[in-house]
Amino acid sequence: MKTASIRLPESPPSLENGEIEHVHIEPYHGRVPLNLKEFWRYRELLYFLVWRDIKVRYKQTLLGAAWAIVQPFFTMVVFSIFFGRMAQMASNGYPYPIFSYTALLPWTYFSGALSLAANSLVGSGGLITKVYFPRLIVPVSSVLSGLVDFAFAFLVLIGMMIFYGYAPTIYTILLPLFLLLALTTALGVGLWLAALNVKYRDVRYLIPFLTQFWLFATPVVYPSSLLGEPWRTFYGLNPMVGVVEGFRWALLGDKPPELMILVSAIVSIVLLVSGVIYFRRTEDTFADLI
């Protein structure tokens, strides 16, 4: 089956003077374009899908949005007991609870967004098989909806910083960049897994194992300073290393090597670009396989 392009009018099809405006479907020739203009044209659909994901997540739940706070907070408590108190894990001189929570904050967003994005196409099968729209919108909406949970969990961090007497550093202005890096990584890997999940349904069983392994391969419960150079720079090949250490730098002033963060950023961009390319090349089969 050849991938098809769709030439859309500047405005949605409408009835004027009894005439119907037509949409022409033509096959692609050569490379599959990204079609960002088409993606932008469906921005309202993106907004409604984000809102749908948020509502569905907390529909008929006892605690509602409080689940966004419960998960990272109690994970921090467990880590503080077993790794901080019992194992005496290094924390670069900071209280272990705030040391681990500043890492769990972006990690919880990343793992949740990755899981939602990877299962988004299969979960939206009814919509995909009935209506045309840029399929890229589905995983993007899943990743964006997780930002609401991040905002709630961030309130706990503010309370912890006040409790432990830590004031925000000047590097806090860089926090949105590290959050963007986490979003880019989640979307890049999520696009790969979402496309593969349509064809191979056992991918969904791989996701929990992948995120669990990735957690302990990321300096959440331990600092990256345990590694010396040049291994610490190579450690940045895990893009979440740059995110986690970047958050600690922005919030606590625990400055990591800039080269390590640069390596993480490059890997994150590569994951996103390759994920978009693979997703676009395989999306013509989604409706048939779902």
C-alpha positions in Angstrom: 0.0 0.0 0.0 1.4 3.4 -0.9 1.3 6.2 1.5 -1.2 8.9 0.6 -1.0 12.6 0.9 -4.0 14.8 1.3 -4.3 18.2 -0.1 -6.6 20.1 2.3 -8.3 23.4 1.6 -7.4 26.4 3.6 -10.7 26.0 5.5 -12.7 22.8 6.4 -15.1 21.5 3.8 -18.3 23.5 3.9 -21.6 23.8 2.1 -21.9 27.1 0.2 -24.4 27.7 -2.6 -25.3 24.0 -2.5 -21.7 22.9 -3.5 -19.5 20.6 -1.4 -15.8 21.4 -1.2 -13.8 18.2 -2.0 -10.6 16.9 -0.5 -8.2 15.3 -3.0 -6.1 12.2 -2.0 -3.0 11.5 -4.0 -0.1 9.0 -3.5 3.2 10.2 -2.3 6.2 10.1 -4.6 9.7 9.7 -3.0 10.2 10.7 0.6 7.2 11.0 3.0 6.9 14.7 4.0 6.3 15.7 7.6 3.4 18.0 6.8 3.6 20.4 9.7 1.1 22.7 8.1 -1.4 19.9 8.1 -0.6 19.2 11.7 -1.1 22.8 12.6 -4.5 22.9 10.8 -5.7 20.2 13.1 -4.5 22.0 16.3 -8.1 22.2 17.7 -8.3 18.4 17.5 -5.0 18.2 19.4 -6.5 20.4 22.1 -9.6 18.2 22.5 -7.6 15.0 22.5 -5.4 16.4 25.3 -8.5 17.4 27.3 -10.0 14.0 26.6 -6.9 12.2 28.0 -7.0 14.3 31.1 -10.6 13.7 31.8 -10.5 9.9 31.1 -7.5 9.5 33.4 -9.3 10.8 36.5 -12.9 9.8 35.6 -14.5 7.8 38.4 -11.4 7.9 40.6 -11.5 8.3 44.3 -8.5 10.7 44.6 -8.8 12.3 41.2 -5.8 14.6 40.3 -4.2 13.7 43.7 -2.8 10.6 42.1 -0.4 12.8 40.2 1.1 13.7 43.7 0.7 10.4 45.4 2.9 8.4 43.0 6.1 10.4 43.1 5.7 11.4 46.7 5.4 7.8 48.1 8.1 6.6 45.7 10.3 9.3 47.2 9.4 8.0 50.7 10.3 4.4 49.8 13.6 5.5 48.2 14.5 7.6 51.2 14.0 4.7 53.6 15.8 2.0 51.6 18.4 3.9 49.6 18.9 7.0 51.7 18.7 5.7 55.3 19.5 2.0 55.0 21.9 1.9 52.1 23.4 5.3 52.9 23.4 6.3 49.2 25.3 9.5 48.4 23.2 12.5 47.7 25.8 15.2 47.0 25.3 16.7 50.4 21.6 17.3 50.1 18.8 15.8 52.2 18.0 12.5 50.4 14.2 13.1 50.2 14.6 16.4 48.2 17.6 14.9 46.2 15.5 12.0 45.0 12.3 13.9 44.5 13.9 16.5 42.2 14.8 13.4 40.0 11.5 11.6 40.4 9.6 14.7 39.3 10.8 14.6 35.6 11.1 10.8 35.7 7.5 10.3 36.7 6.4 12.6 33.9 8.6 10.8 31.4 7.6 7.3 32.3 3.9 8.2 32.3 4.1 10.1 29.0 6.0 7.3 27.4 3.5 4.7 28.4 0.5 6.8 27.3 2.2 7.6 23.9 3.1 4.0 23.3 -0.5 2.7 23.8 -2.2 5.8 22.3 -2.8 4.4 18.7 -4.2 1.1 19.9 -6.4 2.9 22.4 -7.7 5.3 19.8 -8.4 2.6 17.2 -12.1 3.5 16.8 -11.2 7.1 15.9 -8.3 6.2 13.6 -10.4 3.8 11.5 -13.3 6.2 11.0 -11.9 9.7 10.6 -8.9 11.1 8.7 -6.6 13.4 10.7 -2.8 13.5 11.1 -2.1 10.3 13.2 0.9 12.1 14.8 -1.7 14.1 16.9 -2.6 11.0 18.9 0.8 10.3 20.6 1.6 14.0 20.8 -1.7 14.6 22.8 -0.8 11.8 25.2 2.6 13.4 25.9 1.2 16.8 26.4 -1.6 15.7 28.7 1.1 14.4 31.2 2.2 18.0 31.8 -0.9 18.5 34.0 0.3 15.8 36.3 3.8 17.3 36.3 2.3 20.7 37.4 0.5 19.1 40.4 3.6 17.1 41.4 5.7 20.3 41.2 3.6 21.8 44.0 5.0 19.2 46.3 8.5 20.1 45.4 7.9 23.7 46.2 6.6 22.6 49.7 9.7 20.4 50.2 12.1 23.2 49.3 10.4 25.5 51.8 10.5 22.8 54.4 14.2 22.1 53.9 15.1 25.8 53.5 16.3 25.7 49.9 15.6 28.8 47.7 15.4 28.5 43.9 18.7 29.2 42.2 19.2 31.5 39.2 19.4 28.4 37.0 15.7 27.8 37.7 15.0 29.8 34.5 16.5 26.8 32.6 13.9 24.4 34.1 11.5 24.6 31.1 14.4 23.6 28.8 15.0 20.4 30.8 11.3 19.7 30.9 11.3 20.1 27.1 14.1 17.7 26.9 12.1 15.1 28.9 9.1 15.7 26.6 11.2 15.3 23.5 12.7 12.0 24.8 9.2 10.7 25.8 7.8 11.6 22.4 10.7 10.2 20.4 10.7 6.8 22.1 6.8 6.9 22.3 6.5 7.3 18.5 8.7 4.3 17.9 6.8 2.2 20.4 3.4 3.4 19.3 4.1 2.5 15.7 5.5 -0.9 16.7 2.6 -1.6 19.1 0.1 -1.4 16.2 1.9 -4.2 14.4 3.3 -6.2 17.4 0.8 -6.1 20.3 3.3 -7.7 22.7 5.1 -4.4 22.7 2.8 -3.3 25.5 4.3 -6.0 27.7 7.8 -4.6 27.0 6.9 -1.1 28.2 6.8 -1.7 32.0 10.1 -3.7 31.8 11.7 -0.9 29.7 10.7 1.8 32.1 11.8 -0.1 35.1 15.2 -0.9 33.7 15.5 2.7 32.4 14.8 4.0 36.0 17.8 2.3 37.5 19.9 3.2 34.5 19.1 6.9 35.3 20.6 8.7 38.3 17.4 9.0 40.3 18.4 7.1 43.4 22.1 7.9 43.1 24.2 10.9 41.7 26.0 10.7 38.4 29.0 12.1 40.2 29.8 8.5 41.3 31.2 8.1 37.8 34.5 9.6 36.8 35.3 11.0 33.4 35.1 10.1 30.6 32.4 7.6 31.7 30.3 10.3 33.1 30.1 12.0 29.7 29.3 8.7 28.0 26.5 8.3 30.6 24.8 11.2 28.9 23.9 8.8 26.0 21.0 8.1 28.2 19.0 11.2 27.5 17.2 11.1 30.9 20.6 11.5 32.6 20.7 15.1 31.2 17.1 15.7 32.3 17.5 14.5 35.9 20.9 16.2 36.5 19.6 19.3 34.8 16.7 19.4 37.2 19.0 19.1 40.2 21.2 21.8 38.7 18.3 24.2 38.1 16.6 23.6 41.5 19.5 22.9 43.9 22.5 24.3 42.2 24.2 20.9 41.9 25.9 21.6 38.6 26.7 18.6 36.3 29.1 18.6 33.4 27.7 20.7 30.5 29.1 18.2 28.0 27.0 15.4 29.5 23.8 17.4 29.2 24.8 18.3 25.6 25.2 14.6 24.8 21.8 13.9 26.3 20.2 16.7 24.3 21.7 15.4 21.0 20.5 11.8 21.7 17.0 13.1 22.5 16.8 15.0 19.3 18.0 12.0 17.3 15.3 9.9 19.0 12.6 12.4 18.1 13.6 12.8 14.5 14.0 9.1 13.9 10.7 8.4 15.7 8.8 10.9 13.5 10.4 9.5 10.3 9.5 5.9 11.3 6.0 6.9 12.4 5.3 8.7 9.1 6.6 5.8 7.0 4.3 3.3 8.8 1.2 5.3 9.5 -0.5 4.2 6.2 -1.0 0.7 7.7 -2.4 1.8 11.1 -6.1 1.7 10.1 -5.7 -1.7 8.5 -3.8 -3.3 11.4 -5.8 -1.7 14.4 
